[in-house]
Amino acid sequence: MRQIVLDTETTGLETSLDHRIIEIGCVELCNRRLTGNHFHRYINPEREIDAGALAVHGISNEFLKDKPVFMQVAQDFVEFVQGAELVIHNAPFDVGFINHEFSKLEGYSAIDSLCTIVDTLTMARQLHPGQKNNLDALCKRYFVDNSQRDLHGALLDAEILADVYLAMTGGQVDLSLRADQGLNGASIGSEIRRLARSRPGLKVIPASAEELSQHNAVLQKISEVSGNRCVWLQQQTNFASDAGETAGKDSSVAG
């Protein structure tokens, strides 16, 4: 299964105000393993960046001045993601901006017609209702290192989200192990260590007479307040009865 973890940075928050994408970052997962393949582009939005957005990601108009426009990166982007499952945090935001960019070009379909979409924000809200579920909060909850995330960046955030997604859905994050491998790449068979037959037996420490007496006293109190429905005491009685029957059969056979 091929998945692409994706993030974008933009000039602002509203496509209705013709805000544009300025960065796309994607990392590839195959069968829940990071492959090392990624797609990363900075994009000239052909408009000014809002001050609020600049404070979040720190990407300036001056930096983007010589970068390609979206039309120049669109085909490479489509070829990288087509047919994959896109994993996105707050997917409606990124999907909306990608579709807004595609709408300005001829011959491009909506991204959600080319890929299936998984929204990790929706997933996190279902798993952790009533809690913070932004990316920083999820990093803290799942022990994912985000110490380099002073500002938002599409590729860095995609890499962090990949680790969060794998942790959140129960997959391996830190160990790159094949199904037939143990630690350090050794086969599982070579990792088995059988116990020696000559090993000393485990020491069994039975309860003392005083401990047994205290235990039975507690069971009797439970039985009294429960109307003689103490299951543990009933099982003890049944076990003693079964043991007596067995002993009687053994003596009759011996006789």
C-alpha positions as CSV (number, residue, x, y, z in Angstrom):
1,M,0.0,0.0,0.0
2,R,1.4,3.4,-1.1
3,Q,0.7,6.4,1.1
4,I,1.8,10.0,0.7
5,V,2.0,12.2,3.9
6,L,1.4,15.7,2.7
7,D,1.5,19.3,4.0
8,T,1.3,22.7,2.4
9,E,2.1,26.3,3.4
10,T,0.1,29.2,2.0
11,T,-0.1,32.9,1.7
12,G,-3.1,33.0,3.9
13,L,-6.1,31.1,5.1
14,E,-8.8,31.7,2.5
15,T,-9.0,30.4,-1.1
16,S,-12.0,32.7,-1.5
17,L,-9.5,35.6,-1.2
18,D,-7.3,33.9,-3.8
19,H,-4.6,32.9,-1.3
20,R,-2.1,30.5,-2.9
21,I,0.2,27.6,-2.0
22,I,3.9,28.6,-1.5
23,E,5.3,25.2,-0.4
24,I,4.4,21.6,-0.8
25,G,6.1,18.8,1.2
26,C,5.4,15.1,0.7
27,V,7.0,11.9,2.1
28,E,6.3,8.4,0.9
29,L,5.2,5.4,2.9
30,C,5.0,1.9,1.3
31,N,3.4,-0.8,3.5
32,R,3.7,1.6,6.4
33,R,7.5,2.1,6.0
34,L,9.2,5.4,5.1
35,T,10.9,4.8,1.8
36,G,13.1,8.0,1.8
37,N,11.3,9.3,-1.4
38,H,9.9,12.7,-1.1
39,F,8.5,15.6,-3.1
40,H,9.3,19.2,-2.0
41,R,8.8,22.5,-3.9
42,Y,8.7,26.1,-3.0
43,I,6.3,28.1,-5.2
44,N,6.1,31.7,-6.3
45,P,2.4,32.6,-5.4
46,E,2.4,35.7,-7.6
47,R,0.9,37.7,-4.8
48,E,1.8,39.0,-1.3
49,I,1.9,36.8,1.8
50,D,-0.2,37.9,4.7
51,A,1.6,39.0,7.8
52,G,-0.1,36.4,9.9
53,A,0.9,33.6,7.6
54,L,4.5,34.9,7.5
55,A,4.6,34.8,11.3
56,V,3.6,31.1,11.1
57,H,6.0,29.8,8.4
58,G,8.6,32.5,8.0
59,I,8.7,32.2,4.2
60,S,9.0,35.6,2.7
61,N,8.0,37.1,-0.7
62,E,11.7,37.9,-1.3
63,F,12.7,34.2,-0.8
64,L,9.9,33.0,-3.3
65,K,10.6,35.6,-6.0
66,D,12.8,33.3,-8.1
67,K,10.8,30.1,-7.4
68,P,8.6,28.4,-10.1
69,V,4.9,29.1,-10.2
70,F,2.4,26.4,-9.5
71,M,1.8,25.6,-13.1
72,Q,5.5,24.6,-13.5
73,V,5.4,22.1,-10.6
74,A,1.9,20.8,-11.1
75,Q,2.6,17.8,-13.4
76,D,5.6,16.6,-11.2
77,F,3.3,16.8,-8.2
78,V,0.5,14.8,-9.8
79,E,2.9,12.1,-11.0
80,F,4.2,11.7,-7.4
81,V,0.9,11.4,-5.6
82,Q,-1.5,9.9,-8.2
83,G,-3.2,6.7,-7.1
84,A,-1.8,7.0,-3.5
85,E,-3.6,7.5,-0.3
86,L,-2.9,11.0,1.0
87,V,-2.4,11.4,4.7
88,I,-3.1,15.0,5.7
89,H,-3.7,16.8,9.0
90,N,-6.8,18.9,8.6
91,A,-7.2,17.6,5.1
92,P,-10.0,20.0,4.0
93,F,-7.6,22.9,4.2
94,D,-4.8,21.4,2.1
95,V,-7.1,19.7,-0.3
96,G,-9.0,23.0,-0.8
97,F,-5.8,24.9,-1.6
98,I,-4.6,22.2,-4.0
99,N,-7.9,22.1,-5.8
100,H,-7.9,25.9,-6.0
101,E,-4.5,25.8,-7.7
102,F,-5.7,23.1,-10.1
103,S,-8.8,25.2,-11.0
104,K,-6.6,27.8,-12.5
105,L,-5.0,25.3,-14.9
106,E,-6.5,23.4,-17.8
107,G,-6.6,19.6,-17.8
108,Y,-6.3,19.0,-14.1
109,S,-8.9,17.2,-12.0
110,A,-9.5,17.7,-8.3
111,I,-6.9,16.0,-6.1
112,D,-9.5,14.0,-4.3
113,S,-10.5,12.4,-7.6
114,L,-6.9,11.2,-8.1
115,C,-6.2,10.0,-4.6
116,T,-8.0,8.8,-1.5
117,I,-7.7,11.1,1.5
118,V,-7.1,10.3,5.2
119,D,-7.6,13.2,7.6
120,T,-5.4,12.6,10.7
121,L,-7.1,15.5,12.5
122,T,-10.5,13.7,12.2
123,M,-8.8,10.5,13.3
124,A,-7.2,12.2,16.3
125,R,-10.5,13.8,17.4
126,Q,-12.1,10.4,17.4
127,L,-9.3,8.8,19.4
128,H,-8.9,11.8,21.8
129,P,-12.2,13.6,22.1
130,G,-12.1,16.9,24.0
131,Q,-8.3,17.2,23.9
132,K,-5.9,19.3,21.8
133,N,-5.2,17.5,18.5
134,N,-2.9,19.9,16.7
135,L,0.4,18.5,15.4
136,D,2.4,19.7,18.4
137,A,-0.1,18.2,20.9
138,L,0.0,14.8,19.0
139,C,3.8,14.9,19.0
140,K,3.8,15.3,22.8
141,R,1.1,12.5,23.2
142,Y,2.9,10.0,21.0
143,F,6.5,11.0,22.0
144,V,7.5,12.2,18.5
145,D,10.4,14.6,18.4
146,N,9.4,18.0,17.0
147,S,12.2,20.0,18.6
148,Q,13.2,21.4,15.1
149,R,9.7,22.8,14.5
150,D,10.3,26.4,15.5
151,L,8.3,27.5,12.4
152,H,5.9,25.5,10.2
153,G,7.5,24.0,7.1
154,A,5.7,21.7,4.7
155,L,8.4,19.0,4.3
156,L,9.3,19.0,8.0
157,D,5.7,18.9,9.1
158,A,5.0,16.0,6.6
159,E,7.9,14.1,8.1
160,I,6.7,14.7,11.6
161,L,3.1,13.8,10.7
162,A,4.3,10.5,9.2
163,D,5.8,9.5,12.5
164,V,2.6,10.7,14.4
165,Y,0.4,8.8,11.9
166,L,2.4,5.5,12.3
167,A,2.3,5.9,16.1
168,M,-1.4,6.8,16.2
169,T,-2.3,3.8,14.0
170,G,-0.1,1.4,15.9
171,G,2.7,0.9,13.5
172,Q,6.5,0.8,13.9
173,V,8.2,4.2,13.8
174,D,11.8,3.7,15.0
175,L,12.6,0.1,14.0
176,S,13.0,-0.8,10.4
177,L,12.3,-4.5,10.7
178,R,11.1,-6.9,8.0
179,A,8.5,-9.5,9.1
180,D,11.3,-12.2,8.9
181,Q,13.9,-10.1,10.8
182,G,14.9,-9.4,14.4
183,L,17.1,-6.7,15.7
184,N,20.2,-5.7,13.7
185,G,18.8,-7.4,10.7
186,A,19.3,-11.0,12.0
187,S,16.8,-13.6,11.1
188,I,14.2,-14.3,13.8
189,G,15.3,-17.9,14.0
190,S,18.8,-16.9,15.1
191,E,17.4,-14.6,17.8
192,I,15.7,-17.5,19.7
193,R,17.5,-18.5,22.9
194,R,16.2,-21.7,24.5
195,L,16.5,-22.2,28.3
196,A,18.9,-24.9,29.4
197,R,17.3,-28.1,30.7
198,S,19.7,-28.1,33.6
199,R,18.6,-24.8,34.9
200,P,17.4,-24.7,38.5
201,G,13.6,-24.8,39.0
202,L,11.7,-21.7,40.0
203,K,11.4,-21.3,43.8
204,V,7.8,-21.6,44.9
205,I,6.9,-19.8,48.1
206,P,3.6,-21.0,49.5
207,A,1.4,-18.8,51.7
208,S,1.9,-19.2,55.4
209,A,-0.8,-20.5,57.7
210,E,-1.4,-17.0,59.0
211,E,-1.7,-15.6,55.5
212,L,-4.2,-18.3,54.5
213,S,-6.2,-17.6,57.6
214,Q,-6.4,-13.9,56.9
215,H,-7.3,-14.7,53.3
216,N,-10.2,-17.0,54.3
217,A,-11.4,-14.4,56.8
218,V,-11.7,-11.8,54.0
219,L,-13.5,-14.4,51.8
220,Q,-16.0,-15.1,54.6
221,K,-16.8,-11.4,55.0
222,I,-17.3,-11.1,51.2
223,S,-19.6,-14.1,51.4
224,E,-21.6,-12.6,54.2
225,V,-22.3,-9.3,52.6
226,S,-23.0,-10.9,49.2
227,G,-25.5,-13.5,50.4
228,N,-23.1,-16.4,50.0
229,R,-22.2,-15.5,46.5
230,C,-18.5,-15.3,46.9
231,V,-17.3,-17.1,43.8
232,W,-13.8,-17.6,45.0
233,L,-15.0,-19.4,48.2
234,Q,-17.4,-21.5,46.1
235,Q,-14.5,-22.6,43.9
236,Q,-12.4,-23.5,46.9
237,T,-15.3,-25.6,48.3
238,N,-15.8,-27.3,44.9
239,F,-12.1,-27.9,44.5
240,A,-11.9,-29.5,48.0
241,S,-15.0,-31.7,47.1
242,D,-13.4,-32.8,43.8
243,A,-10.2,-33.6,45.6
244,G,-12.0,-35.7,48.2
245,E,-13.8,-37.7,45.5
246,T,-10.6,-38.3,43.7
247,A,-8.9,-39.5,46.8
248,G,-11.9,-41.9,47.5
249,K,-11.7,-43.4,44.1
250,D,-8.0,-43.9,44.4
251,S,-8.4,-45.7,47.8
252,S,-11.1,-47.9,46.4
253,V,-9.0,-48.9,43.4
254,A,-6.1,-49.6,45.7
255,G,-8.3,-51.7,47.9
